[in-house]
Amino acid sequence: MAGGGAAGFFAAITCAQAAPGTAVTLLEKGPQFLAKVRISGGGRCNVTHACFEAREFAAHYPRGEQALIAPFKSFQASDTVAWFESRGVKLKMERDGRMFPTTDSSQTIIDCLLGLARAAGVKLILNRAVEGVTRRPEGTFELRLSDGGALECDRLLLATGGCRVPALGQLAVSLGHTLEPPVPSLFTFRLETPWVRELAGVSVEAVEASVPGTGLRERGALLLTHWGLSGPVILRLSAWGARELHGLDYRFPLRLNWLPHLGAEALAAELQSRRDSQPARFVMNTPVAPLTARLWERLARAAGIPGDTRWAALSRAARHQLVQQLLHTELQVTGKNLNKDEFVTCGGVRLSEVSFKTMESRICPGLHFAGELLDIDGLTGGFNFQAAWTTGWLAGQAMAGASRQTNATASN
Ligand SMILES: Cc1cc2nc3c(=O)[nH]c(=O)nc-3n(C[C@H](O)[C@H](O)[C@H](O)COP(=O)(O)OP(=O)(O)OC[C@H]3O[C@@H](n4cnc5c(N)ncnc54)[C@H](O)[C@@H]3O)c2cc1C
């Protein structure tokens, strides 16, 4: 197994437990195992998401949705919860559905996976990269290792993680696979608009964000920051639009509807009723809920309304401008920032080249894949680890099955 991350460990443990006696070796090029698990979820490791229906769960993957439905029917979030619980790690659910170990520490997950791998007899090797692979005519693999050594195996799992640069997918390519070009997913938007930056720290519970000229449209919480815009709605837009926004060089207009629960007519009626019921009050001092006073004031100014305007003096044209501003603010995005808590790579090994029953290559028999090396990426919330657990579990089961078959044939 190449790659000592979540997917590699899950596959190695599954294989070693399902086919005791099989020699399983896990090679990690870095100085520590499970390095991303350690830093994940702000050090708490968001292991999975409390959504227990395969199709619904799969709908959280901008890349991989269709391919993952069947795998989730075999091993989904409830299986992950049961898997960890039966091995002594309890998970808890937060209000938004994210699931963490009850200890709130990713070390709990690391200790569990390392302990299980050792107990199952997995040979764990650090600081050893697989640098090249040759498939022999008889079907075995010869691995060239970074220390100059070599290793032979009947089956090979590549679980080397997201290929942020194409070079990281070269092992798969050398065995005949195609890489979907890598681009970032889960990033936040940079904006130069001064009033947005001045409102850093302000959040709005539900806005609708869309990118004109594309089909991208999402709803959710928005956070204004000192560099631009962040929050779940922006991360979702960045994930679903990873390829399109890359194609636009991350420079595009962004439209925001600050009050998506109100239509244009309802909002116009709300403004009219303010004019009737509180004519003497300043427009700036009477925000429409749930917008905060500071944000309201900025939006009213952006609509061209002077600070000393009272509701009674707000002309029909100005009211129209305000409605437009509240429902269709148009801002210019000038770049991206990667989200510091979680980012994944969109792109990787082409999914049509892999069987999602066994995670085995359709091109190179005996070669399996798991985790982010595949062209699969999910939204934030535990979906990326669940893809690693599920694909790792399927690969481990299939590799164990093949090993049992080989042993049975040999003993006949
Ligand atoms: C900061 C951060 C926080 C995150 N938080 C969350 C979260 O809370 N929840 C969630 O669901 N997702 C989270 N993610 C995403 C999640 O970490 C990844 O999707 C997941 O780790 C992918 O697992 P993997 O095993 O496929 O790859 P990785 O975890 O990247 O592991 C691959 C391993 O392979 C090794 N390797 C690479 N090439 C070779 C080679 N040639 N030979 C040997 N070894 C090699 C690498 O060194 C690495 O250790 C986060 C990501 C980041 C960056």
The ligand as an ORCA input file, in Angstrom:
! r2SCAN-3c Opt
* xyz 0 1
  C      -5.913     21.394      6.728
  C      -6.862     20.326      6.286
  C      -7.931     19.977      7.107
  C      -8.855     19.001      6.698
  N      -9.898     18.685      7.529
  C     -10.792     17.741      7.128
  C     -11.851     17.328      7.987
  O     -11.946     17.733      9.151
  N     -12.760     16.420      7.500
  C     -12.650     15.889      6.227
  O     -13.502     15.067      5.847
  N     -11.622     16.228      5.424
  C     -10.690     17.114      5.845
  N      -9.662     17.448      5.016
  C      -9.478     16.699      3.761
  C      -8.853     15.315      4.130
  O      -7.755     15.531      4.995
  C      -8.384     14.563      2.883
  O      -9.441     14.464      1.966
  C      -7.912     13.157      3.297
  O      -6.807     13.279      4.174
  C      -7.512     12.339      2.088
  O      -6.965     11.116      2.550
  P      -5.933     10.303      1.650
  O      -5.496      9.155      2.486
  O      -6.525     10.052      0.337
  O      -4.729     11.306      1.398
  P      -3.670     11.927      2.424
  O      -4.249     12.105      3.768
  O      -3.122     13.117      1.740
  O      -2.558     10.800      2.539
  C      -1.732     10.438      1.455
  C      -0.373     10.057      2.000
  O       0.400      9.481      0.955
  C       1.732      9.901      1.101
  N       2.392      9.747     -0.197
  C       2.266     10.541     -1.292
  N       2.989     10.042     -2.307
  C       3.589      8.931     -1.862
  C       4.465      7.981     -2.445
  N       4.865      8.102     -3.714
  N       4.899      6.934     -1.697
  C       4.479      6.793     -0.397
  N       3.670      7.677      0.209
  C       3.209      8.726     -0.512
  C       1.602     11.333      1.578
  O       2.790     11.763      2.223
  C       0.419     11.237      2.530
  O       0.805     10.970      3.845
  C      -8.706     18.395      5.431
  C      -7.613     18.727      4.612
  C      -6.702     19.678      5.033
  C      -5.536     20.016      4.159
*
